[in-house]
Amino acid sequence: MTDKELRHLNRSELLQMLITQGEENRRLKEELEETKKKLNERQLVMDNAGSIAEASLQLSGIFEAAEQAAKQYLESVKVNAIGTVETAVESPVSASTAPPCVKTKDMTSDDYWQQVKKRAQLILGGQE
């Protein structure tokens, strides 16, 4: 609206325009506040996402270290097992020093299993 048109308006029309402008101003301020809140919430989400990503990277490093430790452990177990087998091959076991399962070479696996089963029943007091 031009200045010339404004001058031709009466007081009630000017007051009505002022009220309308005031209401629009209030509505826009509320909308601005709401938008600021949403922006702050979004910023918090983005900050937390960064924190989660950093934590994920740190956990990834922990898991990699644990995996490496597990590989080293398995490797040492394999080396020790190979050394034990080589020692056993180099020095055969005599009948007097052999463990009970080796002393029963004439016994079949079924017979041995029956003996183990009987021993287990005795230990458990006849329970099955």
C-alpha positions in Angstrom: 0.0 0.0 0.0 1.3 3.4 -0.9 1.6 6.5 1.3 -1.2 8.2 -0.6 -3.6 5.2 0.0 -2.6 5.2 3.7 -3.5 8.9 4.1 -7.0 8.2 2.8 -7.8 5.5 5.4 -9.8 6.4 8.5 -8.7 5.7 12.0 -10.6 2.4 12.4 -9.1 1.0 9.2 -5.6 2.1 10.4 -6.2 0.4 13.8 -7.4 -2.7 12.1 -4.2 -2.8 9.9 -2.1 -2.2 13.0 -3.8 -5.1 14.9 -3.3 -7.4 11.9 0.3 -6.5 11.6 0.8 -7.0 15.3 -0.8 -10.5 15.1 1.3 -11.4 12.1 4.4 -10.2 14.0 3.6 -12.3 17.0 2.9 -15.4 14.8 6.2 -14.9 13.0 8.1 -14.6 16.3 6.5 -17.8 17.5 7.5 -19.6 14.3 11.0 -18.3 14.6 11.3 -19.6 18.2 9.9 -23.0 17.1 12.4 -23.1 14.2 15.3 -22.3 16.5 14.3 -25.1 18.9 14.2 -27.6 16.0 17.6 -26.4 14.8 19.0 -26.9 18.3 17.5 -30.4 18.5 19.0 -31.2 15.1 22.3 -29.9 16.2 22.2 -32.1 19.3 21.4 -35.1 17.2 24.3 -34.3 14.9 26.6 -33.9 17.9 25.5 -37.3 19.3 25.9 -38.9 15.9 29.5 -37.7 15.9 30.0 -39.1 19.4 28.5 -42.5 18.3 30.7 -42.6 15.3 33.8 -41.9 17.4 32.7 -44.6 19.9 32.2 -47.0 17.1 35.7 -46.3 15.8 37.1 -46.8 19.3 35.2 -50.1 19.7 36.5 -51.2 16.3 40.0 -50.7 17.5 39.3 -52.7 20.6 37.8 -55.5 18.6 40.8 -55.5 16.2 43.2 -55.8 19.2 41.1 -58.6 20.6 41.1 -60.4 17.3 44.9 -60.0 17.0 45.4 -61.4 20.5 43.1 -64.4 19.7 45.2 -65.1 16.6 48.4 -64.9 18.6 47.0 -67.3 21.2 45.8 -69.8 18.6 49.2 -69.7 16.9 51.0 -70.3 20.2 48.6 -73.2 20.9 49.4 -74.7 17.5 53.1 -74.4 18.0 52.9 -76.0 21.5 50.7 -78.8 20.1 53.2 -79.5 17.3 56.0 -79.5 19.8 54.1 -82.0 22.0 53.4 -84.3 19.1 57.1 -84.2 18.0 58.2 -85.0 21.6 55.7 -87.9 21.8 57.0 -89.4 18.5 60.6 -89.0 19.6 60.1 -90.8 22.9 57.6 -93.6 22.7 55.5 -94.4 25.7 56.2 -97.6 27.6 53.4 -99.7 29.0 54.3 -98.8 32.6 54.1 -95.0 32.0 51.2 -94.9 29.6 47.9 -93.4 30.7 45.1 -95.8 31.4 43.4 -95.3 28.0 46.6 -96.2 26.2 47.2 -99.4 28.3 43.9 -100.8 27.0 45.0 -101.3 23.4 43.4 -104.7 23.3 40.0 -103.3 24.4 37.6 -102.0 21.8 36.1 -98.5 22.0 32.7 -100.0 22.9 34.3 -101.9 25.8 36.1 -98.9 27.0 32.8 -96.8 26.7 31.0 -99.4 28.8 33.7 -99.1 31.5 33.4 -95.3 31.5 29.6 -95.6 31.7 29.8 -98.0 34.7 32.2 -95.7 36.5 30.0 -92.7 35.9 27.0 -94.6 37.3 29.0 -95.6 40.4 30.0 -92.0 40.9 26.5 -90.7 40.5 25.1 -93.3 42.8 23.2 -95.3 40.3 21.4 -92.2 38.9 20.8 -92.0 35.1 
